[in-house]
Amino acid sequence: MQLTVAGHRCCLSTGGRPFDPACSRWLPLLLIHGAANDRDAWQQVAGGLAAAGCAVLVPDLPGHGLSSGPPLRSIEALADWLVRLLDAAAVEQAILVGHSMGSLIALECAARHPQRVHRLALLGTSAPMPVAEVLLSCAAAHPDSVLRMMNEYSLTQRFQLTGGTGHGIWGPGVTLAIMRRSPPGTLAIDLANCNHYVRGLEAAARVACPTLLLVACRDRMTPRRNLPALQSALRQVLRAEIPDCGHAMMNEQPQAVVEHLLNFLVSPANAAGQAR
C-alpha cells in the first residue's frame, strides 16, 4: 500500500489483509517502528493483529524502508507527520502502537494531537531515552558496528543461541538484516532524535487516553529503571510484562505482543489505573 504524505511516498503494510476499518471491531491500529528499522519489524505482530480482525497500518517512516523523502530530525516532527499520515489514510482517530523510538513518536503525537489518538501502547520505551556518546559518534562513521551492537543488546542470549522458534529462520539475522538495509545516515539521525527528546515526561502528563506500557523483562536497550517516572506521569496506564524477552520483542516473542495488545483493546477504558 502506498500513500502520499507531505508530498512524499509513504509505503505501508496492512498485516496481509486489505485495510478496511469498517470491518474491524476497533479503531485502526497504527504501528510505528524504531530506530534504523522499517515496517517489516512488525511483520509477525501485524499479521497476528490482522488475523484477529484488526485494521492495521504499518508505515515506513520518512527516509526509512521504501518511503521517500529525508528522515525527519526530531521526535516532534515525526509526531506531526503521523497526523498527516492519518489524514492521507482518511483515518479520523487511531490506536497508536510504538516501539522504542516509535514509542516516543507515539507518545508525543498523543500529547500534541489528543483528538486523533484513542489509545496508546508504548513498547520497549523509556523517557528520556538517552544514547551513549560513543554510539552517537560511531553511528555516522561506523554504522554497521553500531547496528551489530544494537542487535546483540536487543535480544536475549537464549534467542541468539537458538535462533528463535521458526523452522529454518535465524531470528537474530532477521532483525540485523532489517536494520542493515536502512539508507545511509538514517541510524545517526534516529539515535540523535532519541537522545535529544527530553520532554517525554511532560508529554506523558498531557496524555489523557488509556495507555499500555509493554515491558520486556530482559530489555537491555531501555532498562526498566527508567519506567517508574513515566508510569507515574501517565493518567491512565496499564503495565504488562513479557518474561525472558529482550528489547526486540516483536521478533523474539511476537505472539505474546499480539496477545497483550488484544487484551488491551478489550479492556474497559476506565480500567486503566496505576499498576505497580
N, C-alpha and C positions, 0 to 999 in steps of 0.2 A: 504494500500500500504506500502511496506517495501523496503528500500534501505540499502546498506552497505556504511557507510560514515566514513572515517578514522578508519576503522576496527571494527566499532560498528554498531549495528542495529539501524536504524532510522525509526520510524513509522510516516506515514503521512496520512492525509485525503485529498480528492480531491473535496470536495463540493458535494459529492453524485453522481458524474458523472466521467466517465473514463478520465484520464489525457491525453489529445490529443491536443498539441499546434497547430497542423496543421489545426484543426477545429475552431480555435479562431481568431477573428479579431485583437487581441492584443497579445503581448508577454506574456508569463506566469507570473502570479502573485504569489509571494512567501509571505505568511502571517506569521509573526513572533510574537509569544505570549510574554507576560510579565512575571514578577517575580512570582514564585510559581504558574504557570499556565501550561497548555498544549494546544494541538491543539483544544480541544473542546471549548475553549474560543471563537474561531472563527466560531463555527458551523453554526449559523444562517447567518452570513455575507458570509461565504464561499459558503453556499448553494445558496444565492441570487446572488452572482457573477457568479457561475457556471451556474445557470439558465439563466443568461443574456448572456451566450456564452463565458465566460472567462475560460481559462485553469488555474486551481488553485492548488497550492501545499501548504499544511499547516502542517509543521513538529512539532513533539515533539522535543524540543531542547535536547541535550545530558543530560542524567540523569533526564529527565522530562517525565511524562506520561509513555509510553511504550517503549521509546528509551533507549537503554542500554548505558553503559559507565558512567563515573563520570560527574557531572555537571562541565562545564568549568569555570575557576575562573577569567576571565576578559572579558570585552566587546570586546577587540581586538581579543582575541582567538575565541570568538563566531562569530565575523565578518569574520574571515578567514575560520571558519567552514562552514559558509553559501556558500562560493565559492566551497568548497569540496562537499557540497550537490548538488549544481548546476551541478558540474561535474558528480556526480553519476546519476543524473536525465537526463543527456545529454542535458542540457539547457545552451546555449551559453550566453544569455542575458535575464534578467528578470526585472520585476517591483517589487520592494521591498515595502512591507507594514508592518510597525512595530508599535506595541502598547506598550507604557510605556517602560520597559526595552528593549522590542523588537525594539522600535524606535531608541534607542541608538545603538543597534546592526546593524540595517539597515543603520543608518547614517554613522557609522564607516566603514561599508562594502562599501558604495558608495564612500567614500573618499579614501579608500585603493585600491579598485578594480573598478575604474570608467568604464572600458571597459565591465564589467559584469552587470552594472545597467543602465537600460534605463530610468526609472522614479523612484521616491521615494515618499512615503507617510508616514508621521510621525503623529501618532495618540496619543493623551494624552501624549505629550512629554514635556521635559524640559532639558535645557543644561546650567549649570550642573543639575544633579538630586540628590541632597543631601538627605540623610536619617538620621533621628534623632538618636542620640546615644542610646537613650533608646530602640528604635526599633531594632537597630543592636544587642544590648546585649540581649534583650529578644527573638530575633528570634531563637537563639540557645537553650536557656534554656526553654522558654515557647512559642513555635511556634504557638500554637492554639490561644493564646490570641492576638498575633500579626495578625494572619490571620483574626480573627473576627474584629479587629480594622480596618484593611485594607479594609475589605468588607464593613463595615459601611461607611468609608470615600470615597469609590469608587462609591457609589450610592446616588442619591438624596433621601431626606426624603419621597417624594411623591412615588417614586418607591418602597421604602422599605415598606411603609404602604399599598400600593395597590397590591404589588407582581407582577407588570408588567401587560401585556395585554393578556398573554396566558391563555387559559382555563385550570384550574387545575394545573398550573405551578407557583411555587413561585420563581420569578426571583432572589431575593437575596440568596435564598437557592442554586440556581444553581451555582452562582459564588463562594460561600463558599465551596460547595462540590467539585468543580474542584480544588480549592486551597488545600483543606484538603487531597486530595489523592496524593499530591506531596511526593516523597520519603524523608525520614528523612534527615535533613541537607540542603535540597535544598533551602529553604527560606532564611536561613542565608547567603548562598553563593550568591544568586541572589541580595539580598539587598546590600551586600558588593560590588558586581560588579557595581551596580548603583552608590553607594556613591563614589567609587574610580575612576570612569570615569570622568576625569576633562578636557579632550581635545575635548569636543563636539563642542565648537565654532570654534576651529581650524579645526576640521573635516568638519564642515559646510562650511567654507570658501573655502574648496577644492572641494566641490560638484558642478559639472557643470550641472547636469541633472535637468529637471523640478522637483520641489518638492512641495508637498501638505502638509500644516500644518492643520490638522483637530482638532479643539478645542471643547471640551465640556465646555459650558459656566459656568457650576457649578461644575467644576472639583476641588476637594479639595486635591487631591494627587499631581498633578503637576499644581500649580496655574498659571494663565495667566500672572502674573507679571514677570515670567521668560522667556516669549516668545519674547519680543522685540529684545533682543540681538541676539537670534538665528535667528529670521526672518531677521534681518539686515545682518547677516553673509552669508545667502544663496543667491546665484546669481539669480536664477530663482525660485520664490516662489509664490504660491497661498495660501491664507489663507481662510478657511471656518470654520463656527461655527455651532454647534448644540445647540439650546437653551434648557433650562430646562433639562440638561443631565449631569450626573456625569462621573467620570473617566472610569468606565466600560461600555463604550458607545456601545460595540458590543453586550452586553446583554440588556442594557437599551433601546437603540434605534437602533437596527440592520438595519432596513430599511433605516434610514437616513444615516448610514455609507455606505451602499451599493450605495445609490444614489449619495453621494458625490464622492465616488471612481469612479463610472462610468462616472460622469461628468468630473472628472479629466482626465480619459483615453481619452476622445474625445476632450479635449481642445487642441488647437494648442500648440506646444512646445514653440513657441515664444510669446505666450500669458501669460506666467508665469512671471509676473512682481512683483514689490514690492507692495503688498496690505497692506494698512494701515487702 
